[in-house]
Amino acid sequence: MNIQEYFGRISFNKPHKDADLQTLTAILEHHIQTIPFENLSMHCGEAIELDLQSTYDKIVRKKRGGWCLETNHLLFWALQELGYDVCVLGANSYEPAEKGYTAEINHILLKVVIKGDPYIVDAGFGGAYQMWQPLMLISGKDQPQGPGIFRFMEDNGTWYLEKVKRKHYIPENSNNAFPDTPDLGNIRKIYRFTLEPQHIDDFKELNAYLQVSPDNILQKKSICSLQTTSGVLALVGWTLTEMKYNYTEDMDLVNITTLTDEEVEKTLKDKFNIVLENKLVP
């Protein structure tokens, strides 16, 4: 495993002498714009191994993406190699349909400390709730980014991440309503977490469970999403959603297309730069 090979994978060629915030921000942006958040292995009959070498080979050498357990694990390794003070945390993601957080930890994220200041870095949430830059770990402060305004709230040692939602403009020719359960108001809860450090091995059970549990969203739908310089692309099953952030004031432009089986394969190659070895069943 070679950090220069990882840099080649994420098209990162800027000078990086120090483990500073500027370099961290640039690496996160390159990572999320080149490595898709995807669970396609589950829908191709491939097992997802939770060890660093397997993840590295899959994402860096085979130019695939991965879900949070893979893509954040790879980022954790890269940041450690560069000398960052980084640790893994576990989160319970918010389920809009259930109007609550999952009972079990089902997401990993990273905490990076730079000159005594803690930041949250997460390259593995995907879709419209993916942060574009590291977020300062500070309660109650609005932190505007391209996708919208992110904010942490802290209560008795538990931290909550939320995002202020913008309105969506969906042109007439789109054939589907945007797939998100509307929350009350314009705040979208994302996940909650504590600052207790975790080890990647703590998630082996979760990694195995998510691949067999029939009632989780990752089993039900094939998902592939990638951040762009202006928004996000998401292929869920046969539905391709292209979102352009802040297309007009406080409004995101959303285009939705339903694809055929042949178009799914072509779209993965053309828009996500993914060529699968096995047949995908969306």
Buried (B, 14 or more C-beta within 10 A) or exposed (E): BEBEEBBEBBEBEEEBEEBEBEBBBBBBBBBBBBBBBBBBBBBBEBEBBBEBEEBBEBBBEEBBBBBBBBBBBBBBBBBBEBEBBBBBBBBBBBBEEEEEBBEEBBBBBBBBEBEEEBBBBBBBBBBBBBBBBBBBBEEEEEBEBBBBBBBBBEEEEEBBBBBBBBEBBBEEEBEEEBEEEEBEEBEBBBBBBBBEEBEBEEBBEBBEEBBEEEEBEBBEBBBBBBBBEEBBBBBBBBBBBBBBBBBEEEBBBBBBBEBEEEBBBEBBEEBBBBEBEEEBEB
